[in-house]
Amino acid sequence: MEITPTQKVIKLNELVKEKLTIPVYQRPYKWTEKNVIQLLEDIFEYVVLKNKDYRIGNIILYKFWQDNNEKIIERNTYQNDSDFEKAIKNASEFSDVVDGQQRLTTISLIMKILENNFNGLLLSEKFKHTISKNNIVYNYRIINQWISTKFGNNEIKKADFKSKILNKCEFVLFTVFHQDEAFQLFDSQNARGKALEPYDLLKAFHLREMDFDSEDERTKCVDHWEASVDNGTLKPILGNHLFKIRKWSKNEWKYDFTKDEIEEFKGISLHQKQQYPYESAMRMLDGFVDNAQNDKFLRNLQVAQTFPFQITTPIINGKRFFEYVDFYITQREKLFDFNKEDSIKAEIPEFVKFYEDYCYGYYGWSRSGDKKVRNLYENILIAFIDKFGYVDDFENYYNAFYKLAYRIRCDKKRITVETIMNSTARQVFSKINDSVRPDTFKNYQYKTYQIDKNNLVNGIDEIAKFITGEKNGK
């Protein structure tokens, strides 16, 4: 029997009866003081001043049951009601909050302050992320202060406010009965209409692929992911580097990483029954690394403790994807040393000095066109090192690739996406992908360039001199 998703308008006093849980793929609770105060003022205006119903927004729940062995039972996987009812006889019912976590967490805090014994909605959840914990503590104080300011010590008014919230605040509730439907709806609008980003959708997809992994492993992946979001390393590595390198290596005309392009980071599902010949090597590597990581002797020898990632190889869904992203965040830092205070130090300090002088140390480095050229140069180096490592004459290569990329800045006063995509520098990626030795690129070291110095944009005179050979570096 196929059970279709349901939709209805529900009052808060009905919703509090649901056993709600927050799935591991959800983002931390990040509502700010501004969000909280706005919600409180909106509720107060409608349910108290205007005595009207107030629709807070949409809630999407994925309803399932879990037996004593923690096996998930989904309603629409059963052909008839009797089989389903038999399966859930001793099972527990759950409702994952697919969308609406931010609002529901805030409403939970409001209700707790208005009724000390209240333990419904999301108050039984164990929030693991530090960001969630800190925001909950801070927003609890904000709500408490707001309620004290509005009602003072008048318990009758507080009780009336609580009653009106329960009976006049409502949601549009969507309920789905299959995990796939939940993930489809995950690509919807969250609080205040802010669309989810491709990074959120990738996290959700690859966590779903970790059904056979432990809760600790899933939590570890989420913690690393969110830490990368918070410190600003996740979006650059995926959007500015890995996505472009993967696409350009296949000579595909792609530039911006959007929700429509997340398939680029989906690949082999290790637990699927259907297997293809091309997957064999990846599956063997995955198994070998797993065995090595679980073998004390091999761990002590540091044998195969890290999966041998290559940027352009197929993605292994689940845990390996998260490791893939973490690996290249580290590789990027080893090359450019953006954060000199951390423990990840540059492989080639001399290159970092060159990079800072010639990519940032000139007037106009922050122009839109200069950023595009710099990103192109960074990606050439990342792709080259990923394929061949830090070769002995690396200085000759990074100088040569710099001239190839930054000639664009010298030739063009206006640099667009099309400028980058049509450049000869962009064609290097497919060459790197197809090459088996770095010697293929020796000829780039001997290229010479002619530049019209009367037609340069402001601030790049030193760059032009370096490219034409009048200056050998700072």
C-alpha positions as CSV (number, residue, x, y, z in Angstrom):
1,M,0.0,0.0,0.0
2,E,1.5,3.3,-1.1
3,I,1.1,6.0,1.5
4,T,1.4,9.5,0.1
5,P,2.6,12.5,2.0
6,T,0.0,14.4,3.9
7,Q,-0.5,18.1,4.4
8,K,-2.7,19.8,7.1
9,V,-2.8,23.0,9.2
10,I,-2.1,22.0,12.8
11,K,-2.3,24.0,16.1
12,L,0.6,24.0,18.4
13,N,-1.4,22.2,21.1
14,E,-1.7,19.2,18.7
15,L,1.9,19.3,17.6
16,V,3.2,19.0,21.1
17,K,1.8,15.5,21.2
18,E,4.3,14.4,18.5
19,K,7.5,12.7,19.5
20,L,9.9,14.9,17.6
21,T,13.6,14.2,16.9
22,I,16.3,16.1,15.0
23,P,18.1,14.0,12.4
24,V,21.8,14.0,12.4
25,Y,22.1,15.7,9.0
26,Q,20.4,18.9,10.3
27,R,22.4,22.0,10.8
28,P,23.1,23.4,14.3
29,Y,20.5,25.7,15.9
30,K,21.7,29.1,14.7
31,W,18.8,31.5,15.4
32,T,20.1,34.9,16.6
33,E,18.6,37.4,19.1
34,K,17.0,39.2,16.1
35,N,15.2,36.1,14.9
36,V,14.0,35.3,18.4
37,I,12.7,38.8,19.2
38,Q,11.0,39.0,15.8
39,L,9.1,35.8,16.4
40,L,8.1,36.8,19.9
41,E,6.8,40.2,18.7
42,D,4.9,38.7,15.8
43,I,3.2,36.1,18.1
44,F,2.4,38.8,20.7
45,E,0.9,41.1,18.0
46,Y,-1.4,38.5,16.6
47,V,-2.5,36.3,19.5
48,V,-2.6,38.9,22.2
49,L,-3.1,42.4,20.7
50,K,-5.2,41.2,17.7
51,N,-6.6,38.0,19.3
52,K,-6.1,36.2,16.0
53,D,-4.5,33.0,14.9
54,Y,-0.8,33.3,13.9
55,R,0.7,30.9,11.3
56,I,4.3,30.5,12.2
57,G,5.4,28.6,9.1
58,N,5.9,25.1,7.6
59,I,7.0,22.0,9.4
60,I,8.1,18.9,7.5
61,L,8.2,15.6,9.4
62,Y,9.4,12.2,8.4
63,K,7.4,9.7,10.4
64,F,8.8,6.2,11.0
65,W,8.9,3.4,13.6
66,Q,11.8,1.6,15.2
67,D,11.8,-1.9,16.6
68,N,13.7,-3.2,19.6
69,N,16.7,-3.9,17.3
70,E,16.7,-0.3,16.1
71,K,15.5,-1.3,12.7
72,I,13.6,1.4,10.9
73,I,10.0,0.5,9.8
74,E,8.5,2.7,7.2
75,R,4.7,2.9,6.6
76,N,4.7,2.7,2.8
77,T,6.9,-0.4,2.6
78,Y,4.0,-2.6,3.7
79,Q,1.3,-3.8,1.3
80,N,-1.6,-3.7,3.8
81,D,-2.6,-2.3,7.1
82,S,-2.5,-5.6,9.0
83,D,1.1,-6.4,8.1
84,F,2.1,-2.9,9.1
85,E,0.3,-2.9,12.4
86,K,1.8,-6.2,13.2
87,A,5.3,-4.9,12.5
88,I,4.9,-1.8,14.7
89,K,3.1,-3.6,17.6
90,N,6.1,-3.3,19.9
91,A,7.9,-0.5,18.0
92,S,8.4,3.1,18.9
93,E,7.1,6.0,16.8
94,F,9.3,8.9,15.8
95,S,9.0,12.0,13.7
96,D,12.2,13.5,12.3
97,V,12.1,17.3,11.9
98,V,13.1,17.6,8.2
99,D,12.3,21.3,8.1
100,G,11.4,23.7,10.9
101,Q,14.0,22.9,13.5
102,Q,15.0,26.5,14.1
103,R,11.4,27.6,14.8
104,L,10.5,24.6,16.8
105,T,13.6,24.9,19.0
106,T,12.7,28.5,19.8
107,I,9.1,27.7,20.5
108,S,10.3,24.9,22.8
109,L,12.3,27.4,24.8
110,I,9.4,29.9,25.0
111,M,7.1,27.1,26.3
112,K,9.7,26.0,28.9
113,I,9.9,29.5,30.3
114,L,6.1,29.9,30.4
115,E,5.7,26.4,32.0
116,N,8.6,25.0,33.9
117,N,7.3,21.4,33.7
118,F,7.0,21.6,29.9
119,N,9.1,18.9,28.2
120,G,7.5,18.6,24.8
121,L,8.5,19.5,21.2
122,L,12.4,19.4,21.1
123,L,13.2,19.7,24.8
124,S,14.1,16.0,25.1
125,E,16.7,16.3,22.3
126,K,20.4,16.1,23.2
127,F,21.9,18.9,21.2
128,K,25.5,17.9,20.6
129,H,26.9,20.7,18.6
130,T,28.6,23.5,20.6
131,I,26.9,26.2,18.4
132,S,23.5,24.8,19.2
133,K,24.2,24.6,22.9
134,N,25.5,28.2,23.1
135,N,22.6,29.6,21.1
136,I,20.1,27.7,23.2
137,V,21.6,29.1,26.4
138,Y,21.8,32.6,25.0
139,N,18.3,32.6,23.5
140,Y,16.8,31.2,26.6
141,R,18.0,34.3,28.5
142,I,16.7,36.6,25.7
143,I,13.3,35.0,25.8
144,N,13.2,35.1,29.6
145,Q,14.1,38.8,29.6
146,W,11.4,39.5,26.9
147,I,8.7,37.7,28.9
148,S,9.7,39.5,32.1
149,T,9.6,42.8,30.3
150,K,6.1,42.2,28.8
151,F,4.4,40.6,31.8
152,G,6.5,41.2,34.9
153,N,5.5,38.9,37.7
154,N,1.9,38.6,36.5
155,E,1.4,34.9,36.4
156,I,-2.1,35.2,35.1
157,K,-1.0,37.1,32.0
158,K,1.8,34.6,31.4
159,A,-0.6,31.7,31.7
160,D,-2.9,33.4,29.2
161,F,0.0,34.0,26.8
162,K,0.9,30.4,27.0
163,S,-2.7,29.3,26.4
164,K,-3.0,31.5,23.3
165,I,0.3,30.3,21.9
166,L,-0.9,26.7,22.2
167,N,-4.3,27.4,20.7
168,K,-3.7,30.2,18.2
169,C,-0.2,29.5,16.8
170,E,-0.4,27.1,13.9
171,F,1.8,25.4,11.3
172,V,1.4,23.9,7.9
173,L,2.4,20.4,8.6
174,F,3.8,18.1,5.9
175,T,4.2,14.5,6.9
176,V,6.2,11.9,4.8
177,F,6.5,8.2,5.3
178,H,9.6,7.4,3.3
179,Q,13.2,8.6,3.8
180,D,13.7,9.4,0.1
181,E,10.7,11.7,0.3
182,A,12.2,13.4,3.4
183,F,15.4,14.1,1.6
184,Q,13.6,15.5,-1.4
185,L,11.7,17.8,0.8
186,F,14.9,18.7,2.6
187,D,15.6,20.8,-0.5
188,S,12.9,23.3,0.6
189,Q,12.7,26.6,2.4
190,N,14.0,26.8,6.0
191,A,13.1,29.5,8.5
192,R,12.3,32.9,7.1
193,G,12.5,31.6,3.6
194,K,16.3,31.1,3.3
195,A,16.9,28.4,0.7
196,L,19.2,25.5,1.7
197,E,22.6,25.6,0.0
198,P,24.2,22.7,-2.0
199,Y,26.5,22.0,0.9
200,D,23.5,21.3,3.2
201,L,22.1,18.9,0.6
202,L,25.4,17.1,0.1
203,K,25.7,16.6,3.9
204,A,22.2,15.2,4.0
205,F,22.7,12.8,1.1
206,H,26.0,11.4,2.3
207,L,24.8,11.0,5.9
208,R,21.9,9.0,4.5
209,E,24.6,6.8,2.8
210,M,26.0,6.0,6.3
211,D,23.2,3.8,7.4
212,F,25.6,1.0,8.2
213,D,28.0,3.2,10.1
214,S,27.9,3.9,13.8
215,E,26.2,6.9,15.4
216,D,29.7,8.0,16.6
217,E,31.0,8.0,13.0
218,R,28.1,10.0,11.7
219,T,28.4,12.5,14.6
220,K,32.1,12.8,13.9
221,C,31.4,13.6,10.2
222,V,28.8,16.2,11.1
223,D,31.1,17.8,13.6
224,H,34.0,18.1,11.1
225,W,31.6,19.4,8.5
226,E,30.1,22.0,10.7
227,A,33.5,23.1,12.0
228,S,34.5,23.6,8.4
229,V,31.4,25.7,7.8
230,D,32.1,27.8,10.8
231,N,35.8,28.4,10.1
232,G,35.1,29.3,6.4
233,T,37.0,26.4,4.8
234,L,34.1,24.3,3.5
235,K,32.6,26.5,0.8
236,P,35.9,27.5,-0.8
237,I,37.2,23.9,-1.1
238,L,34.0,22.6,-2.7
239,G,32.8,25.6,-4.7
240,N,36.1,27.3,-5.7
241,H,38.4,24.4,-6.0
242,L,37.1,20.8,-6.1
243,F,34.0,21.4,-8.2
244,K,35.9,23.5,-10.8
245,I,38.8,21.2,-11.0
246,R,36.6,18.1,-11.5
247,K,34.5,19.8,-14.2
248,W,37.4,21.5,-16.0
249,S,39.4,18.3,-16.0
250,K,36.6,16.8,-18.0
251,N,36.6,20.0,-20.2
252,E,33.0,20.8,-19.1
253,W,31.8,24.4,-19.3
254,K,31.0,24.8,-15.6
255,Y,31.9,27.6,-13.2
256,D,29.5,28.1,-10.3
257,F,28.6,25.3,-7.8
258,T,24.9,25.3,-7.4
259,K,22.2,23.0,-6.1
260,D,21.7,21.8,-9.7
261,E,25.3,20.5,-9.7
262,I,25.5,18.4,-6.5
263,E,25.5,15.2,-8.6
264,E,29.2,15.9,-9.2
265,F,29.8,14.9,-5.6
266,K,27.7,11.8,-5.6
267,G,29.2,8.5,-6.7
268,I,29.6,4.9,-5.6
269,S,27.2,3.5,-2.9
270,L,29.2,0.7,-1.4
271,H,26.1,-1.1,0.0
272,Q,24.1,-1.2,-3.2
273,K,23.6,-4.6,-4.8
274,Q,24.3,-3.4,-8.4
275,Q,28.0,-3.2,-8.9
276,Y,29.9,-2.1,-12.1
277,P,33.4,-3.2,-13.1
278,Y,34.8,0.4,-12.8
279,E,34.0,0.3,-9.1
280,S,36.2,-2.7,-8.3
281,A,39.4,-0.8,-7.6
282,M,37.6,1.7,-5.5
283,R,35.8,-1.0,-3.5
284,M,39.1,-2.8,-3.0
285,L,40.9,0.3,-1.8
286,D,38.0,1.1,0.6
287,G,38.1,-2.3,2.1
288,F,41.9,-2.3,2.4
289,V,42.0,1.0,4.2
290,D,39.2,0.0,6.5
291,N,41.1,-3.2,7.4
292,A,44.3,-1.3,8.0
293,Q,42.6,1.3,10.2
294,N,41.2,-1.6,12.4
295,D,44.5,-3.4,12.6
296,K,46.6,-2.3,15.6
297,F,49.9,-3.4,14.0
298,L,49.2,-1.6,10.8
299,R,48.0,1.5,12.7
300,N,51.3,1.6,14.6
301,L,53.2,1.5,11.3
302,Q,50.8,4.1,9.8
303,V,50.1,1.8,6.9
304,A,47.2,2.9,4.7
305,Q,45.6,5.0,7.4
306,T,44.3,7.5,4.9
307,F,42.4,6.8,1.8
308,P,44.5,7.6,-1.3
309,F,42.3,10.4,-2.7
310,Q,42.6,12.0,-6.1
311,I,40.4,15.0,-6.9
312,T,39.0,13.6,-10.2
313,T,38.3,10.0,-9.2
314,P,34.7,8.9,-8.5
315,I,33.3,9.8,-5.1
316,I,32.6,7.0,-2.7
317,N,29.4,8.0,-0.9
318,G,29.1,8.4,2.8
319,K,32.0,8.5,5.2
320,R,34.6,8.6,2.4
321,F,33.1,11.7,0.9
322,F,33.4,13.6,4.2
323,E,37.0,12.3,4.5
324,Y,37.6,13.5,0.9
325,V,36.5,17.0,1.7
326,D,38.6,17.1,4.9
327,F,41.6,15.8,3.1
328,Y,41.5,18.6,0.5
329,I,40.9,21.3,3.1
330,T,44.2,20.2,4.6
331,Q,45.9,20.0,1.2
332,R,44.8,23.5,0.4
333,E,46.2,24.8,3.7
334,K,49.5,23.0,3.2
335,L,49.9,24.8,-0.2
336,F,48.7,28.3,0.6
337,D,49.0,28.5,4.4
338,F,46.1,30.8,4.8
339,N,45.9,30.3,8.6
340,K,49.5,30.6,9.9
341,E,48.4,30.2,13.5
342,D,47.2,26.6,13.1
343,S,49.3,23.4,13.1
344,I,49.0,22.8,9.3
345,K,52.1,24.4,7.9
346,A,53.1,25.2,4.4
347,E,54.9,22.5,2.4
348,I,56.9,25.1,0.5
349,P,57.3,28.4,2.4
350,E,59.1,30.0,-0.5
351,F,56.0,29.5,-2.6
352,V,53.8,31.1,0.0
353,K,56.0,34.2,-0.1
354,F,55.7,34.3,-3.9
355,Y,51.9,33.7,-3.7
356,E,51.3,36.5,-1.2
357,D,53.5,39.0,-3.1
358,Y,52.2,38.3,-6.6
359,C,48.6,37.3,-5.9
360,Y,47.8,39.7,-3.1
361,G,50.6,42.2,-2.8
362,Y,49.6,44.6,-5.5
363,Y,47.0,47.3,-6.1
364,G,43.7,45.8,-7.4
365,W,44.1,42.3,-6.1
366,S,40.6,42.4,-4.7
367,R,38.9,43.3,-8.0
368,S,36.4,40.8,-9.4
369,G,38.6,39.9,-12.4
370,D,41.7,39.5,-10.3
371,K,39.9,37.1,-8.0
372,K,38.9,35.0,-10.9
373,V,42.4,34.9,-12.3
374,R,43.8,34.1,-8.8
375,N,41.3,31.2,-8.4
376,L,42.3,29.9,-11.8
377,Y,46.0,29.9,-10.8
378,E,45.2,28.3,-7.4
379,N,43.3,25.5,-9.1
380,I,46.1,24.8,-11.6
381,L,48.5,24.3,-8.7
382,I,46.1,22.2,-6.7
383,A,45.4,19.9,-9.7
384,F,49.1,19.6,-10.5
385,I,50.2,18.8,-7.0
386,D,47.3,16.4,-6.5
387,K,48.5,14.5,-9.6
388,F,52.3,14.8,-9.2
389,G,53.1,16.1,-5.7
390,Y,55.7,18.7,-4.9
391,V,58.2,17.9,-7.6
392,D,61.9,18.9,-7.1
393,D,61.7,21.9,-9.5
394,F,58.3,23.0,-8.2
395,E,59.4,26.7,-8.3
396,N,59.8,26.5,-12.1
397,Y,56.3,25.1,-12.4
398,Y,54.5,27.6,-10.1
399,N,56.3,30.4,-11.9
400,A,55.3,29.1,-15.3
401,F,51.7,28.5,-14.3
402,Y,51.5,32.0,-12.8
403,K,52.6,33.5,-16.1
404,L,50.1,31.4,-18.0
405,A,47.2,32.5,-15.7
406,Y,48.1,36.1,-15.0
407,R,48.7,36.9,-18.6
408,I,44.9,37.1,-18.7
409,R,45.0,40.0,-16.2
410,C,47.6,41.8,-18.4
411,D,45.6,41.2,-21.6
412,K,42.1,42.0,-20.4
413,K,40.8,45.1,-18.7
414,R,37.5,43.3,-18.0
415,I,37.6,39.7,-16.9
416,T,34.3,37.6,-16.9
417,V,33.5,34.0,-16.4
418,E,33.6,33.6,-20.2
419,T,37.2,35.1,-20.2
420,I,38.4,32.4,-17.8
421,M,36.5,29.6,-19.5
422,N,37.9,30.5,-23.0
423,S,41.4,30.9,-21.8
424,T,44.3,28.6,-22.7
425,A,45.1,28.4,-19.0
426,R,41.8,26.6,-18.4
427,Q,42.7,24.0,-20.9
428,V,45.6,22.9,-18.7
429,F,43.2,20.9,-16.5
430,S,42.4,18.3,-19.0
431,K,46.1,18.0,-19.8
432,I,46.9,17.4,-16.2
433,N,44.1,14.8,-16.0
434,D,45.4,12.9,-19.0
435,S,49.2,13.2,-18.3
436,V,51.2,10.5,-16.5
437,R,54.4,12.6,-15.8
438,P,55.0,16.2,-14.8
439,D,57.6,16.5,-17.7
440,T,54.6,17.0,-20.0
441,F,54.5,20.6,-18.7
442,K,58.2,21.4,-19.0
443,N,57.6,23.4,-22.1
444,Y,55.5,25.9,-20.1
445,Q,58.6,26.9,-18.3
446,Y,60.1,28.2,-21.5
447,K,57.1,30.1,-22.9
448,T,57.6,33.8,-23.5
449,Y,54.9,36.4,-23.5
450,Q,54.4,39.8,-25.2
451,I,52.3,42.3,-23.3
452,D,51.1,45.8,-24.3
453,K,52.2,47.8,-21.3
454,N,50.3,50.8,-22.5
455,N,47.0,49.1,-22.0
456,L,47.3,47.7,-18.5
457,V,44.8,48.1,-15.7
458,N,46.0,49.9,-12.6
459,G,48.5,48.3,-10.3
460,I,49.8,45.4,-12.3
461,D,53.1,46.8,-13.6
462,E,55.2,44.4,-11.5
463,I,53.1,41.5,-12.7
464,A,53.7,42.4,-16.3
465,K,57.4,42.7,-15.7
466,F,57.5,39.3,-14.1
467,I,55.6,37.7,-17.0
468,T,57.8,39.2,-19.7
469,G,60.9,38.3,-17.8
470,E,62.0,41.7,-16.8
471,K,61.8,40.8,-13.2
472,N,62.6,37.4,-11.6
473,G,60.5,37.7,-8.5
474,K,60.4,39.8,-5.3
